[in-house]
C-alpha cells in the first residue's frame, strides 16, 4: 500500500493552534484529491476536510467547516490541515489520504481514497 507521510502532531495546549502536513509520495501524483480524517479514542474514523489539489476547491465536514482549514502547496505536493483554538475533543489520530473521487459526495468517503498516511497522534492538554 502506498503511504504518504503525515506529520505535525504531538502534545498541543488547549486553545493553541495546530498545523499538520501531509507529503504525498511521487508515484501518487495521479491521485488528485487529498483529505484528512481523524479518529478520536473509542470512536470511528471520521472525515474532516478534503481538497482538489489542481483546483484548490475544498470540502469540509459540516461540523468542522468553521474550525479547520485545508490548503495545499502544489510545488511540493504537500497538503496542510490547520486549526486554531484547539479543544480537548480534538484529541485524535489524524490521517491524511489521497485518491480520485468521482463525485462531490465521494470526497467525504474513505472508500474514495487509495493511499493513507500512517496517522499522527494529536493530544490536547489543559
C-alpha positions in Angstrom: 0.0 0.0 0.0 1.4 3.4 -0.9 1.8 5.6 2.1 2.1 9.2 2.5 3.7 10.9 5.4 1.6 12.9 7.7 3.3 14.8 10.5 2.9 17.7 12.9 1.1 16.0 15.7 2.1 15.7 19.3 1.0 17.3 22.6 -0.7 20.6 22.0 -2.1 23.0 24.5 -5.8 23.7 24.6 -6.6 27.0 22.9 -3.5 26.8 20.8 -3.0 26.3 17.0 -2.4 23.1 15.1 -0.8 22.6 11.7 -0.5 19.1 10.2 1.3 18.4 7.0 1.0 15.6 4.5 3.6 14.9 1.9 2.5 12.5 -0.8 5.0 10.2 -2.5 5.8 11.0 -6.1 4.0 7.9 -7.5 0.7 9.1 -6.1 0.6 12.2 -8.1 -2.3 10.7 -10.1 -4.4 11.0 -7.0 -5.6 14.5 -7.4 -7.5 14.8 -4.2 -6.2 14.8 -0.6 -8.2 14.5 2.6 -7.9 14.5 6.3 -9.7 12.1 8.6 -9.5 11.7 12.3 -10.2 9.0 14.8 -10.9 10.0 18.4 -10.4 7.5 21.2 -13.1 4.9 21.2 -14.7 6.3 18.1 -14.8 5.6 14.3 -12.6 7.4 11.9 -14.4 10.5 10.5 -13.9 12.8 7.6 -12.6 16.3 8.4 -11.7 18.0 5.1 -10.6 17.4 1.6 -9.1 19.4 -1.3 -8.9 19.0 -5.0 -5.2 19.8 -5.4 -5.3 21.2 -9.0 -8.2 23.5 -8.5 -7.9 24.2 -4.8 -11.6 23.5 -4.2 -12.2 22.4 -0.6 -14.7 20.3 1.2 -15.4 20.2 4.9 -17.4 18.1 7.2 -20.4 20.3 8.2 -19.4 20.2 11.9 -15.8 21.3 11.1 -16.2 23.9 8.3 -15.5 26.9 10.5 -12.8 25.3 12.6 -10.4 23.6 10.2 -8.6 24.9 7.1 -7.2 22.6 4.5 -4.6 24.1 2.0 -2.1 22.7 -0.5 1.3 23.6 -1.8 1.5 22.5 -5.4 5.2 22.7 -5.8 5.9 20.2 -3.1 2.6 18.2 -3.3 2.1 18.9 0.3 -1.3 19.3 2.0 -1.9 21.1 5.3 -4.6 21.0 7.9 -4.8 24.0 10.2 -6.9 24.8 13.2 -6.9 27.4 15.9 -8.4 27.3 19.3 -7.9 23.6 19.9 -10.3 21.8 22.3 -9.9 18.6 24.2 -12.3 16.9 21.8 -9.8 17.5 19.0 -7.6 14.7 20.6 -7.4 12.1 17.9 -5.2 10.3 15.4 -5.2 12.4 12.2 -4.8 10.6 8.9 -4.1 12.1 5.5 -5.3 10.3 2.4 -5.1 10.6 -1.3 -7.5 9.5 -4.0 -9.6 10.1 -7.1 -13.1 11.0 -6.0 -15.6 10.6 -8.9 -18.2 12.8 -7.5 -18.6 15.5 -4.9 -20.0 13.1 -2.4 -17.0 10.8 -2.9 -14.8 13.5 -1.3 -16.4 12.7 2.0 -15.9 8.9 1.8 -13.0 6.8 2.9 -13.5 4.4 0.0 -12.5 7.1 -2.5 -9.0 7.3 -1.1 -6.4 4.8 -2.2 -3.4 5.8 -0.1 -3.2 6.7 3.5 -0.7 8.1 5.9 0.4 6.2 9.0 -1.5 8.7 11.2 -0.3 11.3 13.6 -1.4 11.5 17.2 -2.6 14.8 18.4 -3.3 15.1 22.1 -4.8 18.3 23.6 -3.6 19.2 27.0 -5.0 21.5 29.6 
